[in-house]
Structure formats: C-alpha cells, structure tokens
Amino acid sequence: MPQNIRDVMTSNPCTIDADRSVAYAAKMMLEEDVGLAPIVEGDKLIGMLTDRDIATRVAADGRDPDQVKVRDVASTQLFTIGPRQDLDEALRMMAKHQVRRLPVVEADGRLVGVVAQADIAREGNDTQTGQLVEEISESGGQMSSIEEGQFPVQFPRQIEEQPETLVGEEPQVEEQREEEAVSKVQAASSRGRRKRSTAKRKTATRKRSTGKRKTAAKKSTGTRKRKTASRKRSTAKRTTAKRRSTAKRAGTKRRSTAKKRGTAKKRTTAKRRTTAKRRSTGKKRSTAKKRSTTKRRSTAKKRGTAKKRSTAKKRSTAKRKTAGRKAAATRKRKTATRKTAGRKAAATRKRKTATRKTAGRKAAGTRKRRTTRRKTR
C-alpha cells in the first residue's frame, strides 16, 4: 500500500474563485458531477463549498444565487492534511472526525489535491476500509465537518519540537487519544466479525434452499416433458383433421367461384349496355346544353353591347350638359365682374368730380377773400 497521500490523492481538482457567484459554482459542480468544490484565493485554500451549503444557505433563505458570492456561503472551517503524510494518518483523521474527504495543502496553504475515502479504499486493504466506513457512519459522530462547518481550520500537521515545559504533559494526552482510537477500532472489528458470521449462516441457508429448489425444478421438468409429448400428439391429430376440412372447403369454394364468375359475366354485359345507353343520352344532352349555352352567350353579348352604347351616349350627353353649364357660369361670372368694374369706375369718377368741385369752391372762396381784403385796403 502506498505510504504518502500524494500517491493516492486527486491532484489539480476543479477549484472556484472566492469572488464567483453561487450560480456559477452550481453550474460547475453539475458539469463536473461533484458534490464538493474547493474555494481558493489565488492558490491558497480558504474554504470548501458543498451542495448542502447551497441548499441550506441560499435556496432555503430565498437568496438570489446570481447575487450571492461563494465566499459568503462556503464553509471556512475545515480539516486539512499534508501531501507527505501517510495513509494511516489520513485514516485516523477521517475516522476521528467522521469526514469522507480531506483537502491536501502545502505548508503555505496552497491547495495541491483532495484525498477521499474511495481513493484510500482502492489502495488499502478491505479490513482497514471496513473499519473506516464503520467509524465514519457511526451514530452520534460529528458528521462532515466540511459540510457542517463546526471545526477549526487545521493545516497540515507537521512534527514540531515540543517545548521543554510541556514534555511531560502532552505525551500522556496523546497516549489517551491513541488508546481511545484503538478501542474504537477493536469495537469496529468485533462488529465486522459478527456481521461475517451472520453472513456465513445466511449463505448456508441459501445453499440448502437452492438445492431443494433445483430438485423440485428437475421433477417439474420431467412432468413438463411428458405433457409436451401428449400435446404434440393431440396437435398432430388436429392438424390432419384441419387439412381434410380445408380440402373439402377448397372444392366447395371452386364450385362457388365458377358460379360467381358466370353471374359476374352476365352482370358485366348488362352494365356495359346500360353504360352505352347512358353515354349516348349524355352526349345528346350535352350537345343540347352546348347549343343553349351558345345562344345565351350571344344574347348576353348583344345585350351587353346595347347597354354599353346607351351608357356611352348618356355619359356624352351628361358631359355636354355639364360643359354648357360650366360655360354659362363662367359667362355670368365675367359679366358680374365687368359690372362691378364699371360700378367701381363710375364711383371713382364721381369721387374725382366731387373733389374737383370742392377744390374749385375752395379756390373761389379764397379769391373772394383776397378781393375783399384788397377792397378794404
């Protein structure tokens, strides 16, 4: 079995930028057929987004997935593992925290891959895989920390030197943790043994029942063969009887067909005669119809030409009358204009004569005044 996480992890996973929308992330997860996607800023892992996060934090709250960013919804508290750590450490972390996926990051927080339960199951042995599945699915556990977001961020665990003040205390805590993990693994193995024993018992009972079924099937096949032989004999007898009946029916059909043909010939001759008569009468009728139609057409043409001529005469007379009326009207207008012009000229003459008379009167008055002034002097 490979010793490093780098040998079994899925490298270069599909990541989503933290500033992308939730709708874009959902489409990408649908196209890639995944239920979990790492959220990154540049190359560094800052969280994990699951389909459960989208359902509970966006759809359930009635938020618009096109407006909500991934960084506002993704779980930022998660467990991680380093690429140089061994599979035993990954198994221990998955069983302890009951998670099925662990992001693989470098010491600087750069995401390099994802290791899943299926990857370890392909490379590990069956017993370890069974124990892992039992530990993850054990009731009362802390179900997926990536989905629930209930655990603090842990970057790859590396071996560090212990301070001198805590050398005596931390080994005891680690020993207690290892004992608890061993007790859980032993309990899981005992459960596996019980399940295997029950499975063996079930297989034994199944084998016995299948043996009984096979013997019953053999007996039933013998009876079925006998029944099929008897059926074949009865079917042969029936076929012979059917053939004889069909031969008799064929003879009777031939006779009936000969009679039908004779009657059919008679009927066809009668039909031909009637059709010939109908055609001759039809031709006569058609010729009479054609003659009547030609007469009607000629009379209609004559009537149409007469009507056209009368309408043309009426129109010409109407045009002449309208032309005469228009000429008379124009004449009246011209005479009226002439009369008005003469009246205006007479009025202007009167005005001029009146002005002349008034001017003469004024001149005469002025002359009289001058003469009177001279006399007075």
C-alpha positions in Angstrom: 0.0 0.0 0.0 1.4 3.5 -0.8 2.7 5.4 2.2 2.2 9.0 1.1 -1.0 11.0 0.5 0.5 12.3 -2.8 0.4 8.8 -4.3 -3.4 8.4 -3.9 -4.8 11.9 -3.9 -6.7 13.5 -6.8 -4.3 16.2 -8.0 -5.3 19.5 -9.6 -9.0 19.4 -8.5 -11.6 21.8 -10.0 -11.5 25.0 -7.9 -13.7 28.1 -7.7 -12.6 31.6 -7.1 -14.0 33.2 -4.0 -15.4 36.2 -5.8 -17.5 34.0 -8.2 -21.3 33.7 -7.8 -23.1 30.7 -6.3 -24.9 30.2 -9.6 -21.6 29.8 -11.4 -20.4 27.4 -8.7 -23.6 25.3 -9.0 -23.2 25.0 -12.8 -19.6 24.0 -12.5 -20.4 21.3 -9.9 -23.2 20.0 -12.2 -20.9 19.8 -15.2 -18.0 18.1 -13.2 -20.5 15.8 -11.4 -19.1 16.6 -7.9 -20.8 17.5 -4.7 -17.9 19.4 -3.2 -15.6 22.2 -4.6 -12.6 23.9 -3.0 -12.7 27.7 -2.7 -9.4 29.5 -3.4 -7.9 32.9 -3.5 -5.1 32.7 -5.9 -3.6 29.3 -5.0 -4.5 29.3 -1.3 -7.4 27.3 0.1 -9.9 29.4 2.1 -12.9 27.2 2.3 -15.0 24.3 0.8 -18.4 24.6 -0.9 -20.9 21.7 -0.9 -24.3 21.2 -2.5 -25.7 21.2 1.1 -24.3 24.7 1.7 -26.1 25.9 -1.5 -29.3 24.3 -0.4 -29.4 25.4 3.2 -27.7 28.9 3.0 -29.0 30.1 -0.4 -32.1 28.2 -1.5 -33.7 27.8 1.9 -33.2 31.5 2.7 -34.6 32.6 -0.7 -31.5 34.4 -1.7 -30.6 35.1 -5.4 -27.7 32.8 -6.4 -26.5 35.2 -9.1 -26.0 38.0 -6.5 -24.5 35.9 -3.6 -20.8 35.3 -3.7 -19.1 32.0 -2.9 -17.0 33.4 0.0 -20.3 34.4 1.8 -21.6 30.8 1.7 -18.7 28.4 1.8 -17.5 26.7 5.0 -14.2 28.3 6.1 -13.6 25.9 9.0 -12.3 22.5 7.8 -9.6 19.8 8.3 -6.6 19.5 6.0 -3.7 17.1 5.6 -0.2 17.4 4.1 0.8 15.6 0.9 3.8 14.0 2.6 1.8 12.4 5.4 1.0 8.7 5.3 -2.3 6.9 4.7 -2.6 5.8 8.3 -2.8 9.4 9.4 -5.5 10.1 6.8 -7.5 7.1 8.1 -7.1 8.2 11.6 -8.3 11.7 10.8 -11.3 10.5 8.8 -12.3 8.1 11.5 -11.8 10.6 14.3 -13.7 13.5 12.7 -16.1 11.3 10.6 -15.4 13.0 7.3 -15.1 11.4 3.8 -12.8 14.0 2.1 -9.7 15.8 3.2 -8.1 18.7 1.3 -4.4 18.3 0.7 -2.5 21.5 1.2 1.2 22.5 1.5 2.6 24.3 4.5 1.9 27.7 3.0 -1.8 26.9 2.5 -1.6 26.2 -1.3 -4.1 23.5 -2.4 -2.5 20.6 -4.3 -5.2 18.0 -4.3 -8.1 16.2 -2.5 -8.0 12.7 -0.9 -11.3 10.8 -0.5 -12.5 7.7 1.2 -12.7 6.0 -2.2 -9.1 6.7 -3.0 -7.9 5.0 0.2 -10.3 2.1 -0.4 -8.8 1.4 -3.8 -5.2 1.3 -2.4 -5.8 0.0 1.1 -6.9 -3.5 2.3 -10.5 -4.5 3.0 -10.3 -4.6 6.8 -9.0 -1.0 7.1 -11.6 0.2 4.6 -14.4 -1.5 6.5 -13.2 -0.1 9.8 -13.1 3.4 8.2 -16.6 3.1 6.9 -17.9 2.0 10.3 -16.1 4.8 12.1 -17.4 7.4 9.6 -21.0 6.2 9.7 -21.1 5.6 13.5 -24.1 7.2 15.1 -23.5 10.2 17.4 -20.5 11.4 15.5 -19.8 14.8 14.2 -20.8 14.2 10.5 -18.9 16.0 7.8 -17.0 19.0 9.2 -16.7 20.3 5.7 -20.5 20.4 5.3 -21.4 21.5 8.8 -18.5 24.0 9.4 -18.2 23.2 13.1 -14.4 22.6 13.4 -11.5 25.0 13.3 -9.0 25.2 10.4 -6.1 22.7 10.7 -3.3 23.0 8.1 -1.0 20.0 7.5 0.2 18.6 10.7 3.9 18.6 10.9 6.3 17.2 13.5 7.4 20.1 15.7 9.7 20.1 18.6 7.9 20.1 21.9 8.7 22.8 24.5 10.5 21.6 27.5 7.8 22.7 29.8 5.1 20.5 28.2 7.2 17.4 27.5 5.7 15.6 30.5 2.1 16.6 29.9 1.4 16.2 26.2 2.6 12.6 25.7 0.0 11.5 28.3 -2.8 13.2 26.3 -1.6 11.7 23.1 -1.4 8.2 24.7 -5.0 8.6 25.9 -6.1 9.6 22.4 -4.4 6.6 20.8 -6.0 4.3 23.4 -9.4 5.7 22.5 -8.7 5.2 18.8 -7.6 1.6 19.4 -10.7 0.8 21.4 -12.9 2.2 18.6 -11.0 0.1 16.0 -11.4 -3.0 18.2 -15.1 -2.4 18.6 -15.5 -1.9 14.8 -13.5 -5.2 14.2 -15.8 -7.1 16.6 -18.8 -5.8 14.7 -17.2 -6.9 11.5 -16.7 -10.4 12.8 -20.3 -10.6 14.0 -21.5 -9.5 10.6 -19.3 -12.0 8.8 -20.6 -14.9 11.0 -24.2 -13.9 10.3 -23.4 -13.6 6.6 -21.9 -17.2 6.6 -25.1 -18.6 8.2 -27.2 -16.8 5.6 -25.2 -18.2 2.8 -25.5 -21.8 4.2 -29.3 -21.5 4.4 -29.4 -20.1 0.9 -27.4 -23.0 -0.5 -29.8 -25.5 1.2 -32.8 -23.7 -0.2 -31.3 -23.6 -3.7 -30.6 -27.3 -3.6 -34.2 -28.1 -2.8 -35.3 -25.7 -5.5 -33.1 -27.5 -8.0 -34.5 -30.9 -7.2 -38.1 -29.6 -7.4 -37.2 -28.0 -10.8 -35.9 -31.3 -12.1 -39.1 -33.1 -11.2 -41.2 -30.3 -12.7 -39.1 -30.5 -16.0 -39.9 -34.3 -16.3 -43.6 -33.7 -15.9 -43.4 -30.8 -18.4 -41.7 -33.1 -21.0 -44.5 -35.7 -20.7 -47.1 -33.0 -21.0 -45.4 -31.6 -24.1 -45.3 -35.1 -25.8 -49.0 -35.6 -25.2 -49.7 -32.1 -26.5 -47.7 -32.7 -29.7 -49.7 -35.9 -30.4 -53.0 -34.1 -30.0 -51.8 -31.2 -32.2 -50.8 -33.7 -34.9 -54.4 -35.2 -34.9 -55.9 -31.8 -35.0 -53.7 -30.7 -38.0 -54.8 -33.8 -40.0 -58.4 -33.1 -39.3 -57.9 -29.5 -40.3 -56.3 -30.4 -43.6 -59.2 -32.7 -44.6 -61.7 -30.0 -43.8 -59.7 -27.4 -45.7 -59.6 -29.7 -48.8 -63.4 -30.1 -48.7 -63.8 -26.3 -48.3 -61.5 -25.7 -51.3 -63.7 -28.0 -53.5 -66.8 -26.1 -52.5 -65.1 -22.8 -53.0 -64.1 -23.7 -56.6 -67.7 -24.5 -57.5 -68.9 -21.4 -55.9 -66.3 -19.4 -57.7 -67.3 -20.9 -61.1 -70.9 -19.8 -60.4 -69.9 -16.4 -59.3 -67.8 -15.9 -62.5 -70.8 -16.8 -64.7 -73.1 -14.4 -62.9 -70.4 -11.8 -62.9 -70.1 -12.0 -66.7 -73.8 -11.6 -67.1 -73.8 -8.6 -64.8 -70.9 -7.0 -66.7 -72.6 -7.3 -70.1 -75.8 -5.8 -68.7 -73.8 -3.0 -67.1 -71.9 -2.3 -70.4 -75.3 -2.0 -72.3 -76.7 0.4 -69.7 -73.5 2.4 -69.8 -73.6 2.7 -73.6 -77.2 3.9 -73.4 -76.3 6.4 -70.7 -73.3 7.7 -72.7 -75.5 8.2 -75.8 -78.1 10.1 -73.9 -75.5 12.0 -72.1 -73.9 13.1 -75.4 -77.3 14.3 -76.7 -78.0 16.2 -73.5 -74.5 17.7 -73.7 -75.0 18.9 -77.3 -78.4 20.5 -76.4 -76.8 22.2 -73.4 -73.9 23.5 -75.5 -76.4 25.0 -78.1 -78.5 26.6 -75.4 -75.3 28.0 -73.8 -74.1 29.5 -77.1 -77.5 31.1 -77.6 -77.5 32.5 -74.1 -73.9 33.8 -74.5 -74.7 35.5 -77.9 -77.9 37.2 -76.5 -75.9 38.3 -73.4 -73.2 39.8 -75.6 -75.8 41.7 -77.7 -77.5 43.0 -74.6 -74.1 44.0 -73.2 -73.1 45.9 -76.3 -76.5 47.7 -76.4 -76.2 48.7 -72.8 -72.6 49.9 -73.3 -73.7 52.1 -76.3 -76.6 53.6 -74.3 -74.4 54.3 -71.3 -71.8 55.9 -73.6 -74.5 58.2 -75.1 -75.8 59.1 -71.7 -72.3 59.9 -70.5 -71.5 62.0 -73.5 -74.8 64.0 -73.2 -74.2 64.4 -69.5 -70.7 65.7 -70.2 -72.1 68.2 -72.8 -74.6 69.5 -70.4 -72.1 69.9 -67.6 -69.8 71.7 -70.1 -72.6 74.1 -71.1 -73.5 74.8 -67.5 -69.8 75.5 -66.7 -69.6 77.9 -69.7 -72.8 79.7 -68.7 -71.5 80.0 -65.2 -68.2 81.4 -66.4 -70.1 83.9 -68.6 -72.2 85.1 -65.7 -69.1 85.5 -63.6 -67.4 87.5 -66.3 -70.4 89.8 -66.7 -70.7 90.2 -63.0 -67.0 91.2 -62.8 -67.5 93.6 -65.7 -70.5 95.3 -64.0 -68.6 95.6 -60.7 -65.7 97.1 -62.6 -68.0 99.6 -64.3 -69.6 100.5 -61.0 -66.2 101.0 -59.4 -65.0 103.2 -62.3 -68.2 105.3 -62.0 -67.8 105.6 -58.3 -64.2 106.7 -58.8 -65.3 109.3 -61.4 -67.9 110.7 -59.1 -65.3 111.0 -56.4 -62.9 112.8 -58.7 -65.6 115.2 -59.9 -66.6 115.8 -56.3 -63.1 116.5 -55.3 -62.7 118.9 -58.3 -65.9 120.7 -57.4 -64.7 121.1 -53.8 -61.3 122.3 -55.0 -63.0 124.8 -57.3 -65.2 126.0 -54.5 -62.3 126.4 -52.2 -60.3 128.3 -54.8 -63.3 130.6 -55.5 -63.6 131.2 -51.8 -60.0 132.2 -51.5 -60.3 134.5 -54.4 -63.3 136.2 -52.9 -61.4 136.6 -49.6 -58.4 138.1 -51.4 -60.6 140.6 -53.4 -62.4 141.7 -50.3 -59.1 142.2 -48.5 -57.9 144.3 -51.4 -61.0 146.5 -51.4 -60.8 147.1 -47.7 -57.3 148.3 -48.1 
